[in-house]
Amino acid sequence: MTAAHVDKLVATEACPCCRAPGFDLVSRHGVTHYARADFECGASFLKANDRIAVGNPCLDASRLAVHLMNLEVEGKAR
């Protein structure tokens, strides 16, 4: 499955969280089966330990989560 994980990252053109476009892709097949995809929002995803992992989280998704939490808290405080 390692090559399949690399292929998935190679095919990912936009951040899966906020859809920001990708700007950098590092991919090495062969023995290492390594890939990393970077996106304009600051997120990066990579193949690690035979899985796709978060290198850097999507800051836009985190900002949205914080905004929604604040709306929920402020709505309950009224």
N, C-alpha and C positions, 0 to 999 in steps of 0.2 A: 504493500500500500504506500510505501514511501514515495515512489514516483508519482502516484496519483495525487498525493498532497502537494507536491511541487507543481504538477500540471494545474491544479486548482488555483494556486497562487499566481501562476503565470497568466492564467485566463482572467483574473480579477482586475478589471480596469478602473473600478471606482471603489471607494471605501464602503465596506458592507454596512457601516453604521450610519453615515451621513451622505453618502454618494459623492464625496469630494473626489475629483479625478486623481488618478495615480500619476506620479512623476518619476519614479525610479523603480527599477526592477532588477534584482540580482538573481541569477539562476544558474546553477551548475548541476548538470545531470551526471550520471556516471556513478562512481563509488560514493560520492558525498550526498547526492540527491538533495541539494540545498537550494532554497529560494527565500527571498525576502521581497516584499512589496511595500513601498512607501507611498503615502498619499498626501495631498496638499493640506489636509486638516491636521497633519502631524502624526497620524496613526501609522503604524507599521505592523505587518504580520509576517511571520516567518515559520519555516518548517523546523521543528525542534522535537527531538525524542519521538520521531515517527508520527507527529501530529502537527496541525497548524496551531500556532500559539501567538499571543499578543506580544509584539516587541515594544510598542508604545501605544497606549490607548487612544481612541478617538476623542480629542478634547471637545469637539462639537457635541458628541453624544453625552459627555459628562456635563457640559453646560446645560443641555436640555434637561437632563435628569435633575440637576440642582434647581433649575427654574420651575420644573413641575413639582418638586418637593416643597419649594417655597410657596407656590400657589396653593398647594394642599394645606400647608400649615397656616398660612394667612387666611384662608377661607374658613378654617375651623376656629380661628381666634376671634372672628367677628361675631 
